[in-house]
Amino acid sequence: MYIVGEDKDSFGYGGTGKFSNSCRFSNYGQRFSVGDVIMALLDLQSRPPNISFAKNGRWFGVATKLHG
């Protein structure tokens, strides 16, 4: 079974307010639940590219920078 955020090339933001990558979890953003709108943002124009998330239109800043 594949779970988002467990692989080195997979990134997740969970309802507990944690960002995950390679089975590592860090505090990020806020908790969310049913009815919240979550956005995942991939900025390919910045150097290095980065990933961030927002909840109900509130951006939480860069979650991680992508290194090739």
VOBA-1610 file (N, C-alpha, C; in pm, whole numbers, padded with zeros to 5 digits, always signed):
BEGIN
Met+00084-00118+00000Met+00000+00000+00000Met+00089+00124+00000Tyr+00054+00222-00079Tyr+00130+00345-00093Tyr+00059+00457-00016Ile+00133+00526+00070Ile+00077+00637+00147Ile+00157+00763+00116Val+00088+00871+00086Val+00152+00998+00052Val+00240+01044+00167Gly+00363+01085+00132Gly+00456+01137+00231Gly+00552+01034+00288Glu+00538+00908+00245Glu+00626+00804+00298Glu+00749+00780+00211Asp+00745+00819+00085Asp+00854+00797-00008Asp+00937+00925-00021Lys+01063+00915-00066Lys+01147+01034-00080Lys+01095+01130-00187Asp+01017+01081-00281Asp+00960+01164-00387Asp+00812+01193-00366Ser+00765+01180-00243Ser+00625+01201-00210Ser+00616+01300-00094Phe+00524+01396-00106Phe+00510+01501-00006Phe+00365+01510+00037Gly+00341+01525+00166Gly+00204+01530+00214Gly+00183+01634+00322Tyr+00059+01674+00336Tyr+00016+01765+00443Tyr-00110+01703+00501Gly-00102+01660+00626Gly-00211+01585+00687Gly-00300+01668+00778Gly-00415+01614+00808Gly-00514+01679+00892Gly-00467+01711+01032Thr-00357+01652+01074Thr-00301+01681+01206Thr-00210+01803+01204Gly-00194+01867+01087Gly-00108+01983+01077Gly+00038+01946+01065Lys+00066+01834+01000Lys+00204+01787+00981Lys+00236+01778+00832Phe+00358+01819+00798Phe+00411+01800+00664Phe+00493+01671+00667Ser+00484+01590+00561Ser+00557+01463+00561Ser+00631+01441+00430Asn+00746+01375+00445Asn+00830+01334+00333Asn+00925+01228+00384Ser+00937+01118+00312Ser+01027+01007+00352Ser+00999+00957+00493Cys+00872+00951+00530Cys+00828+00907+00664Cys+00881+00997+00775Arg+00914+01120+00743Arg+00953+01219+00844Arg+00840+01321+00852Phe+00799+01355+00973Phe+00686+01444+00995Phe+00732+01567+01072Ser+00688+01685+01028Ser+00722+01808+01098Ser+00597+01896+01110Asn+00593+01976+01215Asn+00481+02068+01234Asn+00477+02166+01119Tyr+00358+02187+01065Tyr+00341+02277+00951Tyr+00195+02316+00941Gly+00169+02442+00924Gly+00032+02488+00901Gly-00058+02466+01020Gln-00180+02426+00992Gln-00283+02404+01095Gln-00354+02272+01069Arg-00417+02222+01172Arg-00502+02103+01156Arg-00616+02138+01061Phe-00669+02036+00993Phe-00786+02059+00908Phe-00880+01940+00917Ser-01004+01962+00873Ser-01105+01855+00880Ser-01206+01876+00767Val-01311+01798+00771Val-01416+01802+00669Val-01466+01946+00655Gly-01478+01990+00531Gly-01527+02124+00502Gly-01417+02224+00472Asp-01293+02196+00515Asp-01182+02283+00483Asp-01137+02259+00339Val-01087+02364+00276Val-01035+02353+00140Val-00883+02362+00147Ile-00815+02256+00101Ile-00670+02248+00105Ile-00615+02265-00036Met-00515+02352-00050Met-00447+02372-00178Met-00302+02328-00164Ala-00255+02255-00264Ala-00113+02219-00274Ala-00056+02305-00386Leu+00055+02374-00356Leu+00114+02466-00453Leu+00256+02422-00486Leu+00285+02412-00613Leu+00417+02374-00663Leu+00472+02493-00741Asp+00576+02557-00688Asp+00636+02674-00752Asp+00760+02630-00829Leu+00745+02618-00959Leu+00855+02575-01045Leu+00939+02692-01095Gln+00896+02815-01068Gln+00972+02931-01114Gln+01078+02974-01013Ser+01061+02941-00886Ser+01163+02978-00788Ser+01282+02883-00800Arg+01396+02926-00752Arg+01517+02843-00755Arg+01571+02826-00616Pro+01569+02706-00559Pro+01513+02585-00618Pro+01359+02588-00611Pro+01294+02505-00693Pro+01148+02494-00685Pro+01106+02454-00544Asn+00980+02484-00508Asn+00935+02449-00373Asn+00788+02408-00373Ile+00749+02349-00262Ile+00611+02304-00239Ile+00558+02375-00116Ser+00433+02420-00124Ser+00367+02480-00008Ser+00220+02440-00009Phe+00151+02472+00098Phe+00010+02438+00113Phe-00065+02557+00171Ala-00197+02556+00152Ala-00285+02658+00208Ala-00413+02591+00256Lys-00473+02651+00356Lys-00602+02603+00408Lys-00702+02718+00402Asn-00813+02696+00332Asn-00918+02797+00318Asn-00861+02932+00273Gly-00764+02928+00181Gly-00705+03049+00126Gly-00590+03107+00204Arg-00559+03052+00322Arg-00447+03103+00403Arg-00321+03021+00372Trp-00223+03087+00313Trp-00098+03022+00274Trp-00009+03005+00396Phe+00055+02889+00410Phe+00139+02859+00526Phe+00288+02876+00500Gly+00325+02923+00384Gly+00467+02939+00352Gly+00523+02811+00291Val+00649+02816+00257Val+00715+02703+00191Val+00729+02586+00288Ala+00682+02469+00246Ala+00694+02349+00327Ala+00830+02284+00306Thr+00875+02282+00179Thr+01005+02225+00147Thr+01055+02277+00012Lys+01186+02284+00001Lys+01248+02317-00127Lys+01287+02186-00194Leu+01270+02182-00325Leu+01302+02060-00401Leu+01444+02068-00454His+01520+01968-00425His+01659+01961-00472His+01671+01846-00570Gly+01725+01874-00688Gly+01733+01775-00793Gly+01843+01681-00770
//
